[in-house]
């Protein structure tokens, strides 16, 4: 029986080699950065009156954005087109992602899906969804000193 020396980093080196091979195969394809789809970053926050989503979609024209609400699901689709005015071989580096994207968000039942406002400014798509009136907090006045009659 042969004795094998334990090497704790052997699996890590193997994994790194496989990942390097995967990335090498990906980068040798037919211009993957210009044809791959991308996922725009999004910020979501809410206050007592509304839910707000902000998506980063610079370089996308307003006509190339599609925002829909169906069955308490908000979907945002769009496409960033590659500018064909320059030949691809003249570029030194292409890091921006081009292609289509699709994002879907499940909305809480407290949101009024009939009142959605969308604005597009400086590459940021802002969606404001008002909450239903019954979902908004309301203040209840507390009377001090008055005692309620106790039922017998």
Backbone torsions as a table, in degrees:
resi	resn	phi	psi	omega
1	UNK	NA	128.3	-177.7
2	UNK	-86.1	142.9	177.4
3	UNK	-94.4	127.6	-179.6
4	UNK	-109.2	131.1	-179.8
5	UNK	-76.0	133.6	-179.4
6	UNK	-74.9	126.8	177.9
7	UNK	-122.9	104.2	-175.9
8	UNK	-66.9	-18.4	-176.4
9	UNK	-98.9	0.0	-178.1
10	UNK	-59.7	-44.8	-179.7
11	UNK	-66.7	-35.2	179.5
12	UNK	-66.9	-42.8	179.1
13	UNK	-64.1	-40.9	178.1
14	UNK	-63.0	-44.1	178.6
15	UNK	-62.8	-42.9	179.3
16	UNK	-63.0	-40.3	178.9
17	UNK	-63.2	-43.2	179.1
18	UNK	-65.1	-41.5	178.5
19	UNK	-65.2	-41.5	176.9
20	UNK	-60.2	-41.0	178.3
21	UNK	-64.1	-42.2	178.9
22	UNK	-61.7	-46.9	-179.9
23	UNK	-67.5	-34.5	178.1
24	UNK	-65.1	-42.7	178.0
25	UNK	-63.5	-38.5	-179.5
26	UNK	-66.5	-41.7	-174.8
27	UNK	-77.3	-16.6	179.4
28	UNK	-88.0	0.6	-179.5
29	UNK	-71.8	-174.5	-177.8
30	UNK	-83.2	83.4	174.9
31	UNK	52.0	61.1	-173.8
32	UNK	-64.3	-27.9	-177.4
33	UNK	-72.3	-23.6	-178.9
34	UNK	-89.6	-15.3	-176.8
35	UNK	-114.7	-10.5	-176.9
36	UNK	-75.1	148.0	175.2
37	UNK	-79.4	166.8	-178.4
38	UNK	-137.7	168.2	179.7
39	UNK	-123.1	112.1	-179.8
40	UNK	-69.9	144.9	177.6
41	UNK	-69.0	148.9	-178.7
42	UNK	-137.7	142.0	170.2
43	UNK	-113.0	135.1	178.2
44	UNK	-128.7	128.5	176.1
45	UNK	-146.3	164.8	178.9
46	UNK	-141.4	154.6	172.7
47	UNK	-127.8	-177.3	-176.8
48	UNK	-61.1	-22.7	-176.4
49	UNK	-101.0	-25.5	-172.9
50	UNK	-155.6	167.0	171.5
51	UNK	-112.7	134.4	-176.2
52	UNK	-124.5	134.4	174.5
53	UNK	-119.7	135.4	175.7
54	UNK	-124.6	118.3	-179.9
55	UNK	-110.1	134.1	176.3
56	UNK	-85.5	110.6	-179.9
57	UNK	-136.5	56.9	-179.2
58	UNK	-68.0	146.9	177.7
59	UNK	81.8	4.8	178.5
60	UNK	-106.0	129.5	178.9
61	UNK	-76.2	153.7	-177.9
62	UNK	-57.9	-36.1	-179.2
63	UNK	-69.3	-17.4	179.7
64	UNK	-93.2	7.6	177.6
65	UNK	-105.9	139.8	178.5
66	UNK	-132.2	114.0	-179.2
67	UNK	-116.0	127.3	-179.1
68	UNK	-139.3	151.7	172.6
69	UNK	-125.5	120.9	177.5
70	UNK	-141.8	127.7	176.0
71	UNK	51.4	49.2	179.7
72	UNK	59.8	28.7	173.3
73	UNK	-124.8	124.1	176.7
74	UNK	-96.8	124.4	177.5
75	UNK	-118.4	139.7	176.5
76	UNK	-127.2	121.7	178.5
77	UNK	-123.1	152.0	176.9
78	UNK	-169.2	178.1	179.8
79	UNK	-149.5	131.7	173.1
80	UNK	-104.3	116.5	-175.4
81	UNK	-91.0	142.8	177.3
82	UNK	-75.0	132.8	-178.5
83	UNK	-76.5	114.0	-175.0
84	UNK	-86.0	4.0	-177.8
85	UNK	-70.0	-23.6	176.8
86	UNK	-108.4	141.5	177.9
87	UNK	-72.2	140.2	-176.5
88	UNK	-60.9	-33.5	-178.0
89	UNK	-72.5	-12.4	178.0
90	UNK	-82.5	-12.4	-179.1
91	UNK	-77.2	142.4	173.4
92	UNK	-88.9	-32.2	-178.2
93	UNK	-155.3	139.4	175.1
94	UNK	-126.2	107.0	-178.6
95	UNK	-111.6	-21.6	179.6
96	UNK	-74.1	144.6	-179.8
97	UNK	-88.9	140.8	178.1
98	UNK	-125.9	160.7	178.8
99	UNK	120.0	-164.6	-176.5
100	UNK	-98.2	158.8	174.9
101	UNK	-137.5	161.4	179.5
102	UNK	-148.6	124.7	175.2
103	UNK	-127.3	139.2	178.2
104	UNK	-130.3	137.4	-178.5
105	UNK	-131.7	129.9	175.4
106	UNK	-81.9	126.2	-176.7
107	UNK	-93.1	143.8	176.4
108	UNK	-70.0	158.3	-178.7
109	UNK	-68.5	-12.5	179.2
110	UNK	-78.9	-8.2	-177.9
111	UNK	-89.1	136.2	175.8
112	UNK	-84.0	103.8	-175.1
113	UNK	-74.2	-8.1	178.5
114	UNK	-83.5	-20.0	-177.6
115	UNK	-116.8	87.4	178.7
116	UNK	-120.4	127.2	177.9
117	UNK	-111.5	133.1	179.9
118	UNK	-124.4	129.1	175.3
119	UNK	-130.4	150.5	-178.9
120	UNK	-130.5	116.3	-177.0
121	UNK	-146.6	130.3	175.9
122	UNK	53.4	39.8	176.6
123	UNK	79.9	8.4	179.6
124	UNK	-117.7	122.9	175.0
125	UNK	-91.6	118.5	-178.0
126	UNK	-110.5	123.1	179.0
127	UNK	-115.0	123.7	178.7
128	UNK	-113.9	123.2	-179.8
129	UNK	-116.7	112.6	-179.5
130	UNK	-70.0	148.5	175.7
131	UNK	-85.7	154.6	176.8
132	UNK	-65.9	151.2	-176.9
133	UNK	-58.1	-39.6	-178.8
134	UNK	-71.2	-17.6	179.2
135	UNK	-88.5	-15.9	-179.1
136	UNK	-77.9	141.4	-178.8
137	UNK	-67.1	146.4	176.0
138	UNK	-133.1	146.7	-177.1
139	UNK	-89.6	137.9	178.8
140	UNK	-110.1	126.8	-178.0
141	UNK	-77.4	133.4	179.6
142	UNK	-104.0	122.4	176.8
143	UNK	-88.3	127.8	-178.2
144	UNK	-102.2	133.2	174.4
145	UNK	94.2	-24.2	178.9
146	UNK	-85.4	128.7	179.2
147	UNK	-100.9	135.8	177.7
148	UNK	-81.0	139.9	176.9
149	UNK	-64.2	139.0	-179.5
150	UNK	-94.2	127.9	179.2
151	UNK	-73.8	139.5	-177.3
152	UNK	-86.3	NA	NA
